[in-house]
C-alpha cells in the first residue's frame, strides 16, 4: 500500500498532466453526487438536530451550566474588548472551556464567579452567545428544512434550490439560534449552582502528538446543585 502511494506521488510530481483526466472524472462525479449528498444530509439534520435540542432542553443542570459557560466567555470578551478564540461544552456536572485565547486559570475562575453573580442580579442576557453551537445547529437545521421545502415545491434538484435554501437559512439562523438558546438550551437562574473547582485538562485528549504552533488552554469547571 505504501509503495503504491509512493509510486502515485512520484508520477504526480514527474507527470502532472497524467492526473488531469482523473481529476476531471472525479470532479464530474462529485458534481453529480453533490445534490444527493445534500438531500441525505438534510433529512439527517431534520431528524437529529431537534432530538439533540430536546435532550438539552430536558436537562436543567446542563442548561444552567451552558448558561455559565456562555456568560463566562462573554465576561472574558468584555474584559479583553474583543471576541476570543474560545469555546466550551456543558455537562450535568460542569462545563469545559478551551481555546488559544483563554487567560490563566485564576482569571477564568474570576470570570466564572463574576458571570454567576451578574446573572443572579438580572443580567440574564449573558447566557446567550452569538457563536454558540446551538446557533450553528440552528443554521444547519434551517438550511436543511429550507432545502427540503424548496426541493418539494420545485420538484427537482438544482443549484438555484441550494442557493435559495442557503440564503433563507442565513437570514433566519441568527434570530432562530437566539430563541433556541433562550428557551431551550440555557437557563440563567443559576443562584442554586455551586462552583466547586476548576481543573486544567489536556486540550488534545490522548493524542501522543504535541501541537506547538497553535498552543491552547483547556479547563473544566466543576459545579453541583447547592439547593
Rosetta constraint file for C-alpha pairs under 8 A:
AtomPair CA 1 CA 5 HARMONIC 6.28 0.50
AtomPair CA 2 CA 6 HARMONIC 6.22 0.50
AtomPair CA 3 CA 7 HARMONIC 6.17 0.50
AtomPair CA 4 CA 8 HARMONIC 6.15 0.50
AtomPair CA 5 CA 9 HARMONIC 6.20 0.50
AtomPair CA 6 CA 10 HARMONIC 6.15 0.50
AtomPair CA 7 CA 11 HARMONIC 6.20 0.50
AtomPair CA 8 CA 12 HARMONIC 6.12 0.50
AtomPair CA 9 CA 13 HARMONIC 6.21 0.50
AtomPair CA 10 CA 14 HARMONIC 6.05 0.50
AtomPair CA 11 CA 15 HARMONIC 5.38 0.50
AtomPair CA 11 CA 16 HARMONIC 7.06 0.50
AtomPair CA 11 CA 18 HARMONIC 7.99 0.50
AtomPair CA 12 CA 16 HARMONIC 4.74 0.50
AtomPair CA 12 CA 18 HARMONIC 7.35 0.50
AtomPair CA 12 CA 19 HARMONIC 6.66 0.50
AtomPair CA 15 CA 19 HARMONIC 7.76 0.50
AtomPair CA 16 CA 20 HARMONIC 7.31 0.50
AtomPair CA 18 CA 22 HARMONIC 7.77 0.50
AtomPair CA 19 CA 23 HARMONIC 6.09 0.50
AtomPair CA 20 CA 24 HARMONIC 6.13 0.50
AtomPair CA 21 CA 25 HARMONIC 6.13 0.50
AtomPair CA 22 CA 26 HARMONIC 6.13 0.50
AtomPair CA 23 CA 27 HARMONIC 5.97 0.50
AtomPair CA 24 CA 28 HARMONIC 6.19 0.50
AtomPair CA 25 CA 29 HARMONIC 6.18 0.50
AtomPair CA 26 CA 30 HARMONIC 6.01 0.50
AtomPair CA 27 CA 31 HARMONIC 6.22 0.50
AtomPair CA 28 CA 32 HARMONIC 6.14 0.50
AtomPair CA 29 CA 33 HARMONIC 6.15 0.50
AtomPair CA 30 CA 34 HARMONIC 5.80 0.50
AtomPair CA 31 CA 35 HARMONIC 7.64 0.50
AtomPair CA 33 CA 37 HARMONIC 6.23 0.50
AtomPair CA 34 CA 38 HARMONIC 6.22 0.50
AtomPair CA 35 CA 39 HARMONIC 6.22 0.50
AtomPair CA 35 CA 157 HARMONIC 6.60 0.50
AtomPair CA 35 CA 158 HARMONIC 7.63 0.50
AtomPair CA 36 CA 40 HARMONIC 6.19 0.50
AtomPair CA 37 CA 41 HARMONIC 6.03 0.50
AtomPair CA 38 CA 42 HARMONIC 5.89 0.50
AtomPair CA 39 CA 43 HARMONIC 6.38 0.50
AtomPair CA 39 CA 147 HARMONIC 7.91 0.50
AtomPair CA 39 CA 148 HARMONIC 7.41 0.50
AtomPair CA 40 CA 44 HARMONIC 6.21 0.50
AtomPair CA 41 CA 45 HARMONIC 6.10 0.50
AtomPair CA 41 CA 144 HARMONIC 7.56 0.50
AtomPair CA 42 CA 46 HARMONIC 6.21 0.50
AtomPair CA 42 CA 141 HARMONIC 7.68 0.50
AtomPair CA 42 CA 143 HARMONIC 7.67 0.50
AtomPair CA 42 CA 144 HARMONIC 4.21 0.50
AtomPair CA 42 CA 145 HARMONIC 6.95 0.50
AtomPair CA 42 CA 147 HARMONIC 7.32 0.50
AtomPair CA 42 CA 148 HARMONIC 7.12 0.50
AtomPair CA 43 CA 47 HARMONIC 6.42 0.50
AtomPair CA 43 CA 144 HARMONIC 6.97 0.50
AtomPair CA 43 CA 148 HARMONIC 7.89 0.50
AtomPair CA 44 CA 48 HARMONIC 6.09 0.50
AtomPair CA 45 CA 49 HARMONIC 5.45 0.50
AtomPair CA 45 CA 140 HARMONIC 7.09 0.50
AtomPair CA 45 CA 141 HARMONIC 5.87 0.50
AtomPair CA 45 CA 144 HARMONIC 6.55 0.50
AtomPair CA 46 CA 50 HARMONIC 6.90 0.50
AtomPair CA 46 CA 141 HARMONIC 5.98 0.50
AtomPair CA 46 CA 144 HARMONIC 6.57 0.50
AtomPair CA 46 CA 145 HARMONIC 6.66 0.50
AtomPair CA 47 CA 51 HARMONIC 6.88 0.50
AtomPair CA 48 CA 52 HARMONIC 6.29 0.50
AtomPair CA 49 CA 53 HARMONIC 6.31 0.50
AtomPair CA 49 CA 137 HARMONIC 6.72 0.50
AtomPair CA 49 CA 141 HARMONIC 6.70 0.50
AtomPair CA 50 CA 54 HARMONIC 6.10 0.50
AtomPair CA 51 CA 55 HARMONIC 6.25 0.50
AtomPair CA 52 CA 56 HARMONIC 6.55 0.50
AtomPair CA 53 CA 57 HARMONIC 6.02 0.50
AtomPair CA 53 CA 184 HARMONIC 6.98 0.50
AtomPair CA 53 CA 185 HARMONIC 6.87 0.50
AtomPair CA 54 CA 58 HARMONIC 6.14 0.50
AtomPair CA 54 CA 184 HARMONIC 7.59 0.50
AtomPair CA 55 CA 59 HARMONIC 6.74 0.50
AtomPair CA 56 CA 60 HARMONIC 7.66 0.50
AtomPair CA 56 CA 62 HARMONIC 6.55 0.50
AtomPair CA 56 CA 63 HARMONIC 6.61 0.50
AtomPair CA 56 CA 184 HARMONIC 7.22 0.50
AtomPair CA 56 CA 185 HARMONIC 5.73 0.50
AtomPair CA 57 CA 63 HARMONIC 6.94 0.50
AtomPair CA 57 CA 184 HARMONIC 4.71 0.50
AtomPair CA 57 CA 185 HARMONIC 5.34 0.50
AtomPair CA 57 CA 186 HARMONIC 7.84 0.50
AtomPair CA 59 CA 63 HARMONIC 6.48 0.50
AtomPair CA 59 CA 92 HARMONIC 7.70 0.50
AtomPair CA 60 CA 64 HARMONIC 6.14 0.50
AtomPair CA 60 CA 187 HARMONIC 6.99 0.50
AtomPair CA 61 CA 65 HARMONIC 6.26 0.50
AtomPair CA 61 CA 91 HARMONIC 7.59 0.50
AtomPair CA 61 CA 92 HARMONIC 5.08 0.50
AtomPair CA 61 CA 93 HARMONIC 7.52 0.50
AtomPair CA 61 CA 225 HARMONIC 7.97 0.50
AtomPair CA 62 CA 66 HARMONIC 5.93 0.50
AtomPair CA 62 CA 90 HARMONIC 5.82 0.50
AtomPair CA 62 CA 91 HARMONIC 5.07 0.50
AtomPair CA 62 CA 92 HARMONIC 4.59 0.50
AtomPair CA 62 CA 93 HARMONIC 7.69 0.50
AtomPair CA 62 CA 94 HARMONIC 7.74 0.50
AtomPair CA 62 CA 186 HARMONIC 7.87 0.50
AtomPair CA 63 CA 67 HARMONIC 6.18 0.50
AtomPair CA 63 CA 90 HARMONIC 7.62 0.50
AtomPair CA 63 CA 184 HARMONIC 7.89 0.50
AtomPair CA 63 CA 185 HARMONIC 5.30 0.50
AtomPair CA 63 CA 186 HARMONIC 4.20 0.50
AtomPair CA 63 CA 187 HARMONIC 5.14 0.50
AtomPair CA 64 CA 68 HARMONIC 6.36 0.50
AtomPair CA 64 CA 186 HARMONIC 5.92 0.50
AtomPair CA 64 CA 187 HARMONIC 4.87 0.50
AtomPair CA 64 CA 188 HARMONIC 6.04 0.50
AtomPair CA 64 CA 189 HARMONIC 7.07 0.50
AtomPair CA 64 CA 190 HARMONIC 6.07 0.50
AtomPair CA 64 CA 193 HARMONIC 7.82 0.50
AtomPair CA 65 CA 69 HARMONIC 6.06 0.50
AtomPair CA 65 CA 90 HARMONIC 5.61 0.50
AtomPair CA 65 CA 91 HARMONIC 6.75 0.50
AtomPair CA 65 CA 92 HARMONIC 7.17 0.50
AtomPair CA 65 CA 93 HARMONIC 7.89 0.50
AtomPair CA 65 CA 94 HARMONIC 5.77 0.50
AtomPair CA 65 CA 95 HARMONIC 6.03 0.50
AtomPair CA 65 CA 186 HARMONIC 7.87 0.50
AtomPair CA 65 CA 223 HARMONIC 7.85 0.50
AtomPair CA 66 CA 70 HARMONIC 6.29 0.50
AtomPair CA 66 CA 89 HARMONIC 7.25 0.50
AtomPair CA 66 CA 90 HARMONIC 4.95 0.50
AtomPair CA 66 CA 91 HARMONIC 7.69 0.50
AtomPair CA 66 CA 95 HARMONIC 7.10 0.50
AtomPair CA 66 CA 127 HARMONIC 7.59 0.50
AtomPair CA 66 CA 185 HARMONIC 7.19 0.50
AtomPair CA 66 CA 186 HARMONIC 5.68 0.50
AtomPair CA 66 CA 187 HARMONIC 7.73 0.50
AtomPair CA 67 CA 71 HARMONIC 6.02 0.50
AtomPair CA 67 CA 126 HARMONIC 7.56 0.50
AtomPair CA 67 CA 127 HARMONIC 4.34 0.50
AtomPair CA 67 CA 128 HARMONIC 7.20 0.50
AtomPair CA 67 CA 186 HARMONIC 5.09 0.50
AtomPair CA 67 CA 187 HARMONIC 6.03 0.50
AtomPair CA 67 CA 188 HARMONIC 5.61 0.50
AtomPair CA 68 CA 72 HARMONIC 5.90 0.50
AtomPair CA 68 CA 112 HARMONIC 6.94 0.50
AtomPair CA 68 CA 115 HARMONIC 6.68 0.50
AtomPair CA 68 CA 116 HARMONIC 6.55 0.50
AtomPair CA 68 CA 127 HARMONIC 6.62 0.50
AtomPair CA 68 CA 188 HARMONIC 7.70 0.50
AtomPair CA 68 CA 190 HARMONIC 7.86 0.50
AtomPair CA 69 CA 73 HARMONIC 6.48 0.50
AtomPair CA 69 CA 88 HARMONIC 6.56 0.50
AtomPair CA 69 CA 89 HARMONIC 7.51 0.50
AtomPair CA 69 CA 90 HARMONIC 6.97 0.50
AtomPair CA 69 CA 95 HARMONIC 6.37 0.50
AtomPair CA 69 CA 96 HARMONIC 7.59 0.50
AtomPair CA 69 CA 97 HARMONIC 7.46 0.50
AtomPair CA 69 CA 112 HARMONIC 7.90 0.50
AtomPair CA 69 CA 127 HARMONIC 7.78 0.50
AtomPair CA 70 CA 74 HARMONIC 6.14 0.50
AtomPair CA 70 CA 126 HARMONIC 6.69 0.50
AtomPair CA 70 CA 127 HARMONIC 5.26 0.50
AtomPair CA 70 CA 128 HARMONIC 6.22 0.50
AtomPair CA 70 CA 129 HARMONIC 5.76 0.50
AtomPair CA 70 CA 132 HARMONIC 7.86 0.50
AtomPair CA 71 CA 75 HARMONIC 6.07 0.50
AtomPair CA 71 CA 112 HARMONIC 7.60 0.50
AtomPair CA 71 CA 115 HARMONIC 5.26 0.50
AtomPair CA 71 CA 116 HARMONIC 7.60 0.50
AtomPair CA 71 CA 126 HARMONIC 4.59 0.50
AtomPair CA 71 CA 127 HARMONIC 5.02 0.50
AtomPair CA 71 CA 128 HARMONIC 7.32 0.50
AtomPair CA 71 CA 129 HARMONIC 7.79 0.50
AtomPair CA 72 CA 76 HARMONIC 6.24 0.50
AtomPair CA 72 CA 108 HARMONIC 7.61 0.50
AtomPair CA 72 CA 111 HARMONIC 5.45 0.50
AtomPair CA 72 CA 112 HARMONIC 5.04 0.50
AtomPair CA 72 CA 114 HARMONIC 7.80 0.50
AtomPair CA 72 CA 115 HARMONIC 5.40 0.50
AtomPair CA 73 CA 77 HARMONIC 6.08 0.50
AtomPair CA 73 CA 84 HARMONIC 7.92 0.50
AtomPair CA 73 CA 86 HARMONIC 7.51 0.50
AtomPair CA 73 CA 87 HARMONIC 7.86 0.50
AtomPair CA 73 CA 111 HARMONIC 7.95 0.50
AtomPair CA 74 CA 78 HARMONIC 6.14 0.50
AtomPair CA 74 CA 126 HARMONIC 6.38 0.50
AtomPair CA 74 CA 129 HARMONIC 7.18 0.50
AtomPair CA 75 CA 79 HARMONIC 6.25 0.50
AtomPair CA 75 CA 111 HARMONIC 6.04 0.50
AtomPair CA 75 CA 114 HARMONIC 7.56 0.50
AtomPair CA 75 CA 115 HARMONIC 6.37 0.50
AtomPair CA 75 CA 126 HARMONIC 7.93 0.50
AtomPair CA 76 CA 80 HARMONIC 6.26 0.50
AtomPair CA 76 CA 108 HARMONIC 7.72 0.50
AtomPair CA 76 CA 111 HARMONIC 6.33 0.50
AtomPair CA 77 CA 81 HARMONIC 5.62 0.50
AtomPair CA 77 CA 82 HARMONIC 5.47 0.50
AtomPair CA 77 CA 83 HARMONIC 5.55 0.50
AtomPair CA 77 CA 84 HARMONIC 6.17 0.50
AtomPair CA 78 CA 82 HARMONIC 6.98 0.50
AtomPair CA 84 CA 101 HARMONIC 5.64 0.50
AtomPair CA 84 CA 102 HARMONIC 7.48 0.50
AtomPair CA 85 CA 99 HARMONIC 5.56 0.50
AtomPair CA 85 CA 100 HARMONIC 6.15 0.50
AtomPair CA 85 CA 101 HARMONIC 5.31 0.50
AtomPair CA 85 CA 102 HARMONIC 7.61 0.50
AtomPair CA 86 CA 97 HARMONIC 6.87 0.50
AtomPair CA 86 CA 98 HARMONIC 5.53 0.50
AtomPair CA 86 CA 99 HARMONIC 4.12 0.50
AtomPair CA 86 CA 100 HARMONIC 6.79 0.50
AtomPair CA 86 CA 101 HARMONIC 6.26 0.50
AtomPair CA 86 CA 102 HARMONIC 6.48 0.50
AtomPair CA 87 CA 97 HARMONIC 5.67 0.50
AtomPair CA 87 CA 98 HARMONIC 5.54 0.50
AtomPair CA 87 CA 99 HARMONIC 6.33 0.50
AtomPair CA 88 CA 95 HARMONIC 6.89 0.50
AtomPair CA 88 CA 96 HARMONIC 5.16 0.50
AtomPair CA 88 CA 97 HARMONIC 4.29 0.50
AtomPair CA 88 CA 98 HARMONIC 6.06 0.50
AtomPair CA 89 CA 95 HARMONIC 5.55 0.50
AtomPair CA 89 CA 96 HARMONIC 5.29 0.50
AtomPair CA 89 CA 97 HARMONIC 6.87 0.50
AtomPair CA 90 CA 94 HARMONIC 6.24 0.50
AtomPair CA 90 CA 95 HARMONIC 4.25 0.50
AtomPair CA 90 CA 96 HARMONIC 6.53 0.50
AtomPair CA 91 CA 95 HARMONIC 5.53 0.50
AtomPair CA 93 CA 222 HARMONIC 5.94 0.50
AtomPair CA 93 CA 223 HARMONIC 5.40 0.50
AtomPair CA 93 CA 224 HARMONIC 6.02 0.50
AtomPair CA 94 CA 220 HARMONIC 7.14 0.50
AtomPair CA 94 CA 221 HARMONIC 5.46 0.50
AtomPair CA 94 CA 222 HARMONIC 4.38 0.50
AtomPair CA 94 CA 223 HARMONIC 4.74 0.50
AtomPair CA 94 CA 224 HARMONIC 7.37 0.50
AtomPair CA 95 CA 220 HARMONIC 5.80 0.50
AtomPair CA 95 CA 221 HARMONIC 5.43 0.50
AtomPair CA 95 CA 222 HARMONIC 6.74 0.50
AtomPair CA 96 CA 218 HARMONIC 7.17 0.50
AtomPair CA 96 CA 219 HARMONIC 5.56 0.50
AtomPair CA 96 CA 220 HARMONIC 4.26 0.50
AtomPair CA 96 CA 221 HARMONIC 6.09 0.50
AtomPair CA 97 CA 218 HARMONIC 5.58 0.50
AtomPair CA 97 CA 219 HARMONIC 5.29 0.50
AtomPair CA 97 CA 220 HARMONIC 6.43 0.50
AtomPair CA 98 CA 102 HARMONIC 7.00 0.50
AtomPair CA 98 CA 203 HARMONIC 6.72 0.50
AtomPair CA 98 CA 216 HARMONIC 7.02 0.50
AtomPair CA 98 CA 217 HARMONIC 5.60 0.50
AtomPair CA 98 CA 218 HARMONIC 4.13 0.50
AtomPair CA 98 CA 219 HARMONIC 6.43 0.50
AtomPair CA 99 CA 216 HARMONIC 5.15 0.50
AtomPair CA 99 CA 217 HARMONIC 5.59 0.50
AtomPair CA 99 CA 218 HARMONIC 6.57 0.50
AtomPair CA 100 CA 214 HARMONIC 6.99 0.50
AtomPair CA 100 CA 215 HARMONIC 5.93 0.50
AtomPair CA 100 CA 216 HARMONIC 3.85 0.50
AtomPair CA 100 CA 217 HARMONIC 5.88 0.50
AtomPair CA 101 CA 216 HARMONIC 7.24 0.50
AtomPair CA 101 CA 217 HARMONIC 7.81 0.50
AtomPair CA 102 CA 108 HARMONIC 7.59 0.50
AtomPair CA 102 CA 216 HARMONIC 7.57 0.50
AtomPair CA 102 CA 217 HARMONIC 6.18 0.50
AtomPair CA 102 CA 218 HARMONIC 7.89 0.50
AtomPair CA 103 CA 107 HARMONIC 6.20 0.50
AtomPair CA 103 CA 108 HARMONIC 6.44 0.50
AtomPair CA 103 CA 217 HARMONIC 7.99 0.50
AtomPair CA 104 CA 108 HARMONIC 6.50 0.50
AtomPair CA 105 CA 109 HARMONIC 6.24 0.50
AtomPair CA 105 CA 198 HARMONIC 7.68 0.50
AtomPair CA 105 CA 200 HARMONIC 7.61 0.50
AtomPair CA 105 CA 219 HARMONIC 7.56 0.50
AtomPair CA 106 CA 110 HARMONIC 6.21 0.50
AtomPair CA 107 CA 111 HARMONIC 6.21 0.50
AtomPair CA 108 CA 112 HARMONIC 6.22 0.50
AtomPair CA 109 CA 113 HARMONIC 6.37 0.50
AtomPair CA 109 CA 198 HARMONIC 6.97 0.50
AtomPair CA 110 CA 114 HARMONIC 6.19 0.50
AtomPair CA 111 CA 115 HARMONIC 5.90 0.50
AtomPair CA 112 CA 116 HARMONIC 6.27 0.50
AtomPair CA 113 CA 117 HARMONIC 6.13 0.50
AtomPair CA 113 CA 195 HARMONIC 7.95 0.50
AtomPair CA 114 CA 118 HARMONIC 6.06 0.50
AtomPair CA 115 CA 119 HARMONIC 6.19 0.50
AtomPair CA 115 CA 126 HARMONIC 7.48 0.50
AtomPair CA 116 CA 120 HARMONIC 6.12 0.50
AtomPair CA 116 CA 190 HARMONIC 6.66 0.50
AtomPair CA 116 CA 191 HARMONIC 7.58 0.50
AtomPair CA 117 CA 121 HARMONIC 6.28 0.50
AtomPair CA 118 CA 122 HARMONIC 6.46 0.50
AtomPair CA 118 CA 123 HARMONIC 5.46 0.50
AtomPair CA 118 CA 124 HARMONIC 7.82 0.50
AtomPair CA 119 CA 123 HARMONIC 4.55 0.50
AtomPair CA 119 CA 124 HARMONIC 4.96 0.50
AtomPair CA 119 CA 125 HARMONIC 7.92 0.50
AtomPair CA 119 CA 126 HARMONIC 6.85 0.50
AtomPair CA 119 CA 127 HARMONIC 7.81 0.50
AtomPair CA 119 CA 188 HARMONIC 6.44 0.50
AtomPair CA 119 CA 189 HARMONIC 7.25 0.50
AtomPair CA 119 CA 190 HARMONIC 7.25 0.50
AtomPair CA 120 CA 124 HARMONIC 7.74 0.50
AtomPair CA 120 CA 188 HARMONIC 7.83 0.50
AtomPair CA 120 CA 189 HARMONIC 6.58 0.50
AtomPair CA 120 CA 190 HARMONIC 6.43 0.50
AtomPair CA 120 CA 191 HARMONIC 5.81 0.50
AtomPair CA 124 CA 188 HARMONIC 5.66 0.50
AtomPair CA 124 CA 189 HARMONIC 7.98 0.50
AtomPair CA 127 CA 182 HARMONIC 7.78 0.50
AtomPair CA 127 CA 186 HARMONIC 6.63 0.50
AtomPair CA 127 CA 187 HARMONIC 7.58 0.50
AtomPair CA 127 CA 188 HARMONIC 6.01 0.50
AtomPair CA 128 CA 132 HARMONIC 7.95 0.50
AtomPair CA 128 CA 178 HARMONIC 6.89 0.50
AtomPair CA 128 CA 181 HARMONIC 6.38 0.50
AtomPair CA 128 CA 182 HARMONIC 6.79 0.50
AtomPair CA 128 CA 186 HARMONIC 7.75 0.50
AtomPair CA 130 CA 135 HARMONIC 7.03 0.50
AtomPair CA 130 CA 174 HARMONIC 7.59 0.50
AtomPair CA 130 CA 178 HARMONIC 7.50 0.50
AtomPair CA 131 CA 135 HARMONIC 6.66 0.50
AtomPair CA 131 CA 136 HARMONIC 7.53 0.50
AtomPair CA 132 CA 136 HARMONIC 6.82 0.50
AtomPair CA 133 CA 137 HARMONIC 6.07 0.50
AtomPair CA 134 CA 138 HARMONIC 6.02 0.50
AtomPair CA 134 CA 177 HARMONIC 6.14 0.50
AtomPair CA 134 CA 180 HARMONIC 7.10 0.50
AtomPair CA 134 CA 181 HARMONIC 6.59 0.50
AtomPair CA 134 CA 185 HARMONIC 7.64 0.50
AtomPair CA 135 CA 139 HARMONIC 6.21 0.50
AtomPair CA 135 CA 173 HARMONIC 6.71 0.50
AtomPair CA 135 CA 174 HARMONIC 6.58 0.50
AtomPair CA 135 CA 176 HARMONIC 7.52 0.50
AtomPair CA 135 CA 177 HARMONIC 4.13 0.50
AtomPair CA 135 CA 178 HARMONIC 6.96 0.50
AtomPair CA 135 CA 180 HARMONIC 7.81 0.50
AtomPair CA 135 CA 181 HARMONIC 7.77 0.50
AtomPair CA 136 CA 140 HARMONIC 6.30 0.50
AtomPair CA 136 CA 173 HARMONIC 7.88 0.50
AtomPair CA 136 CA 177 HARMONIC 7.58 0.50
AtomPair CA 137 CA 141 HARMONIC 6.04 0.50
AtomPair CA 137 CA 177 HARMONIC 7.97 0.50
AtomPair CA 138 CA 142 HARMONIC 6.03 0.50
AtomPair CA 138 CA 173 HARMONIC 5.87 0.50
AtomPair CA 138 CA 176 HARMONIC 6.65 0.50
AtomPair CA 138 CA 177 HARMONIC 5.42 0.50
AtomPair CA 138 CA 180 HARMONIC 7.86 0.50
AtomPair CA 139 CA 143 HARMONIC 6.05 0.50
AtomPair CA 139 CA 169 HARMONIC 5.83 0.50
AtomPair CA 139 CA 170 HARMONIC 6.70 0.50
AtomPair CA 139 CA 172 HARMONIC 7.73 0.50
AtomPair CA 139 CA 173 HARMONIC 4.68 0.50
AtomPair CA 139 CA 174 HARMONIC 7.71 0.50
AtomPair CA 139 CA 177 HARMONIC 7.51 0.50
AtomPair CA 140 CA 144 HARMONIC 6.12 0.50
AtomPair CA 140 CA 169 HARMONIC 7.73 0.50
AtomPair CA 141 CA 145 HARMONIC 6.03 0.50
AtomPair CA 142 CA 146 HARMONIC 5.83 0.50
AtomPair CA 142 CA 168 HARMONIC 7.83 0.50
AtomPair CA 142 CA 169 HARMONIC 5.00 0.50
AtomPair CA 142 CA 172 HARMONIC 7.55 0.50
AtomPair CA 142 CA 173 HARMONIC 6.84 0.50
AtomPair CA 143 CA 147 HARMONIC 5.90 0.50
AtomPair CA 143 CA 165 HARMONIC 5.48 0.50
AtomPair CA 143 CA 166 HARMONIC 5.70 0.50
AtomPair CA 143 CA 168 HARMONIC 7.25 0.50
AtomPair CA 143 CA 169 HARMONIC 4.74 0.50
AtomPair CA 143 CA 170 HARMONIC 7.88 0.50
AtomPair CA 144 CA 148 HARMONIC 6.22 0.50
AtomPair CA 144 CA 165 HARMONIC 7.61 0.50
AtomPair CA 145 CA 149 HARMONIC 6.20 0.50
AtomPair CA 146 CA 150 HARMONIC 6.00 0.50
AtomPair CA 146 CA 164 HARMONIC 7.98 0.50
AtomPair CA 146 CA 165 HARMONIC 4.88 0.50
AtomPair CA 146 CA 166 HARMONIC 7.88 0.50
AtomPair CA 146 CA 168 HARMONIC 6.95 0.50
AtomPair CA 146 CA 169 HARMONIC 6.89 0.50
AtomPair CA 147 CA 151 HARMONIC 5.89 0.50
AtomPair CA 147 CA 161 HARMONIC 6.58 0.50
AtomPair CA 147 CA 162 HARMONIC 6.36 0.50
AtomPair CA 147 CA 164 HARMONIC 7.74 0.50
AtomPair CA 147 CA 165 HARMONIC 4.84 0.50
AtomPair CA 147 CA 166 HARMONIC 7.84 0.50
AtomPair CA 148 CA 152 HARMONIC 5.95 0.50
AtomPair CA 149 CA 153 HARMONIC 6.26 0.50
AtomPair CA 150 CA 154 HARMONIC 5.66 0.50
AtomPair CA 150 CA 161 HARMONIC 6.04 0.50
AtomPair CA 150 CA 164 HARMONIC 7.71 0.50
AtomPair CA 150 CA 165 HARMONIC 7.01 0.50
AtomPair CA 151 CA 155 HARMONIC 5.63 0.50
AtomPair CA 151 CA 156 HARMONIC 5.98 0.50
AtomPair CA 151 CA 157 HARMONIC 6.39 0.50
AtomPair CA 151 CA 161 HARMONIC 6.54 0.50
AtomPair CA 152 CA 156 HARMONIC 7.71 0.50
AtomPair CA 154 CA 161 HARMONIC 7.73 0.50
AtomPair CA 157 CA 161 HARMONIC 6.68 0.50
AtomPair CA 158 CA 162 HARMONIC 6.79 0.50
AtomPair CA 159 CA 163 HARMONIC 6.27 0.50
AtomPair CA 160 CA 164 HARMONIC 6.05 0.50
AtomPair CA 161 CA 165 HARMONIC 6.15 0.50
AtomPair CA 162 CA 166 HARMONIC 6.09 0.50
AtomPair CA 163 CA 167 HARMONIC 6.14 0.50
AtomPair CA 164 CA 168 HARMONIC 6.13 0.50
AtomPair CA 165 CA 169 HARMONIC 6.04 0.50
AtomPair CA 166 CA 170 HARMONIC 6.18 0.50
AtomPair CA 167 CA 171 HARMONIC 6.30 0.50
AtomPair CA 168 CA 172 HARMONIC 6.39 0.50
AtomPair CA 169 CA 173 HARMONIC 5.59 0.50
AtomPair CA 170 CA 174 HARMONIC 7.45 0.50
AtomPair CA 172 CA 176 HARMONIC 5.97 0.50
AtomPair CA 173 CA 177 HARMONIC 5.75 0.50
AtomPair CA 174 CA 178 HARMONIC 6.35 0.50
AtomPair CA 175 CA 179 HARMONIC 6.34 0.50
AtomPair CA 176 CA 180 HARMONIC 6.26 0.50
AtomPair CA 177 CA 181 HARMONIC 6.17 0.50
AtomPair CA 178 CA 182 HARMONIC 6.02 0.50
AtomPair CA 179 CA 183 HARMONIC 6.05 0.50
AtomPair CA 179 CA 184 HARMONIC 7.81 0.50
AtomPair CA 180 CA 184 HARMONIC 5.19 0.50
AtomPair CA 180 CA 185 HARMONIC 6.38 0.50
AtomPair CA 181 CA 185 HARMONIC 4.79 0.50
AtomPair CA 181 CA 186 HARMONIC 5.54 0.50
AtomPair CA 182 CA 186 HARMONIC 5.81 0.50
AtomPair CA 182 CA 187 HARMONIC 7.34 0.50
AtomPair CA 183 CA 187 HARMONIC 7.68 0.50
AtomPair CA 192 CA 225 HARMONIC 5.88 0.50
AtomPair CA 192 CA 226 HARMONIC 5.15 0.50
AtomPair CA 192 CA 227 HARMONIC 5.57 0.50
AtomPair CA 193 CA 223 HARMONIC 6.57 0.50
AtomPair CA 193 CA 224 HARMONIC 5.85 0.50
AtomPair CA 193 CA 225 HARMONIC 4.93 0.50
AtomPair CA 193 CA 226 HARMONIC 5.56 0.50
AtomPair CA 193 CA 227 HARMONIC 7.85 0.50
AtomPair CA 194 CA 223 HARMONIC 5.48 0.50
AtomPair CA 194 CA 224 HARMONIC 5.35 0.50
AtomPair CA 194 CA 225 HARMONIC 6.04 0.50
AtomPair CA 194 CA 226 HARMONIC 5.37 0.50
AtomPair CA 195 CA 221 HARMONIC 7.33 0.50
AtomPair CA 195 CA 222 HARMONIC 6.26 0.50
AtomPair CA 195 CA 223 HARMONIC 4.59 0.50
AtomPair CA 195 CA 224 HARMONIC 6.82 0.50
AtomPair CA 196 CA 221 HARMONIC 7.57 0.50
AtomPair CA 196 CA 222 HARMONIC 5.46 0.50
AtomPair CA 196 CA 223 HARMONIC 5.21 0.50
AtomPair CA 196 CA 224 HARMONIC 7.06 0.50
AtomPair CA 197 CA 221 HARMONIC 5.92 0.50
AtomPair CA 197 CA 222 HARMONIC 5.34 0.50
AtomPair CA 197 CA 223 HARMONIC 7.30 0.50
AtomPair CA 198 CA 219 HARMONIC 6.67 0.50
AtomPair CA 198 CA 220 HARMONIC 5.61 0.50
AtomPair CA 198 CA 221 HARMONIC 4.37 0.50
AtomPair CA 198 CA 222 HARMONIC 6.10 0.50
AtomPair CA 199 CA 219 HARMONIC 5.45 0.50
AtomPair CA 199 CA 220 HARMONIC 5.14 0.50
AtomPair CA 199 CA 221 HARMONIC 6.45 0.50
AtomPair CA 199 CA 222 HARMONIC 7.98 0.50
AtomPair CA 200 CA 217 HARMONIC 7.87 0.50
AtomPair CA 200 CA 218 HARMONIC 6.03 0.50
AtomPair CA 200 CA 219 HARMONIC 4.57 0.50
AtomPair CA 200 CA 220 HARMONIC 6.47 0.50
AtomPair CA 201 CA 218 HARMONIC 5.46 0.50
AtomPair CA 201 CA 219 HARMONIC 5.42 0.50
AtomPair CA 201 CA 220 HARMONIC 6.70 0.50
AtomPair CA 202 CA 206 HARMONIC 7.98 0.50
AtomPair CA 202 CA 217 HARMONIC 7.81 0.50
AtomPair CA 202 CA 218 HARMONIC 6.30 0.50
AtomPair CA 203 CA 216 HARMONIC 6.96 0.50
AtomPair CA 203 CA 217 HARMONIC 6.47 0.50
AtomPair CA 203 CA 218 HARMONIC 5.24 0.50
AtomPair CA 211 CA 215 HARMONIC 6.48 0.50
